[in-house]
Amino acid sequence: MRATSYEKIWVGGGYVAAYVCLDALSFVQPLLKLGITPWNPQAGLTLAFLLVRGWRFAPWTAAAALLAELFVRGSPAPIPVLALASLAPALAYGAVARWLVERGGLSTLRTRRDALYLSGGAGVAALASAVGYTSAFMVAGVLPLEILGAALARYWVGDLNGVLTLTPLLIYLQRAPELAVQIRGRGALIVGQAVFLCATLWLVFGPTVAGDIRFVYALFAPVAWIALTWGVPGTTLATLLIQIGLMFGSEHWLATSSVIEIQFLLVTLGLTALLLGAVVAERSLALERVAAAEAEQRALLTTAPDAVLIAAPDQRIVSANLAARRLFGLADPDADDVKLSTLLPALDVSTNTGRKRTTGVLMGTVRFPVEVAWTRLDPPARHGFLFMVRDITDQEAAQAQLRERDTALARAMRLAMAGELATALTHELNQPMTALVSYLRAVEILAAPLETRDPRLIETLRKAMREALRASDVLKRLRDFYRSGATDVAELDLAALVAEVVQAFHDRATRMGAHIDSSASSQVPALGDRIQVQMVLHNLIGNALDALAEVEPGARAVRIKAWPTDRGTCISVEDSGPGVSADVEKELFDPFVTTKPDGMGLGLAISRSLMRGQGGDLRLDREGTPGARFVIQLPSSAKV
Ligand code: ADP
């Protein structure tokens, strides 16, 4: 037999034994020796057992009821009738237990909903069980029809009271350690309440008044006190004591009729107490949650890196978190009686919520840029405004640095462009200029015999020649001026260098849904002129993004890699665009070659001459990729 089966037998057997014992103890004033008594705690045990262990244990319930019939009650009916009658509670409580479990169970019994489900379910189960049980005996002829109504009422009230006094208590026993913590240090209160309850019990069920039901209402006082202090477990313990008191009284001096009447009153008491206990439990649960939420919020505010301020409608700061105190140099905002206008003088809070950049003031002197977000607080929070303030000094400095770098890069680019333009113009105009000068010389010779006619002719020709020579000289000097820019080859941190250039394209790439990915590592040793290499990368990435405009947004990617080679480190810029067209490729690095309507066709020409100027190179790599792949070859050593 498996371990679980052993466990089942132990649990089921234990339950049956407890059931039979409880039945024996509460077998007081039975009707016709049947299990129809004014208080059936076994019903409470049964429902708790089925709720905790599951409705599949219902057969054990039937067995327990049958054993009780045979050994405790000595019922005057044949065994088949007893077996039939024992099925009634098993079916009724099994079904209700299943219904309750499907509705979320009653594992905590800490809400009104749980208390109502339990009482409603118990009422229905007790009724169904009463009908089944009494019908079996009536059909067998043991129970006369005339007393059927009385038997039903007695069974129902007995079962219901049994459930109300025992089931919640047994469910709570599962949380015994938690309860033990609650009662620690409150012994005097418990003793006081117990004495009050016992005294009232003596008054109500004692021999002096002998079951006068007018006094039963007195029990509400101690039960309400206990319910308000301890919630459901205390309440059910109190009703259990009341039932025991009632049974004790009925054994000695209470008449059968008054016991039943009292039981009906106790159903009301039990239900009221259970609901009251549940309300108390619900309230303490809600308070616990509020306290936990408050503690979390306090922790959140305390640890928040941004400054959080709360200002009253008269602008007085009533609360400031740690970051706020640090940011504004506040000691204790309550004691200082600081006004919002002292900390954020330029802030105008005219809307309920908002966000603004403004200036913060530290200790009345130091001014710094801040970003403020605010919202109006409405009841139940106190009136006023909540502000979140972020110091953006670093952010602004970083942005200014970025702007400066971009400007420097653009200026360098313009210079390089002018240089390239001058070179190209010199190259293109050199020949015509030389030819022009030769032609002018020839004209001068040819016109020599005519000198006598008008002396200004030769003079004018000489002037034209001088101007032509000057023009070609200007072009040469211009080229030399722009070309002479010395390079500053030094060690490079490639990861940082690439990241800076990529950052400059961040907005543009985001707008067009392109992804720029760099695996350039700081570990790869690299040499080069930092500014010039950045200019070349800037050009290549800009061209790559231009090319990506021709493909679907989902397929727009630029990948940057770096790797060391024998002749110096290489950096590749590869895109997923359409690639360089065959007719452009032949003269790709020549100036003024462009396919763009607003292009100058100078970017690649400049980039190559910049790289060659420092001992490196730039080329198009045709291998592998369908898009374009440009490779920058960095110099292998500093050029001397
Ligand atoms: P511009 O960008 O002003 O046209 P460039 O010298 O930078 O000048 O580029 C020259 C030409 O090379 C471009 O017009 C384009 O046709 C081609 N090209 C450059 N980069 C790419 C690329 N990544 N993909 C496809 N074609 C490219």
Residues whose N, C-alpha, C, O or C-beta is under 5 A from the ligand:
A	BS01	ADP	N543 A544 A547 G577 G579 V580 V584 L588 V593 T594 T595 K596 G599 M600 G601 L602 G603 L604 A605 A628
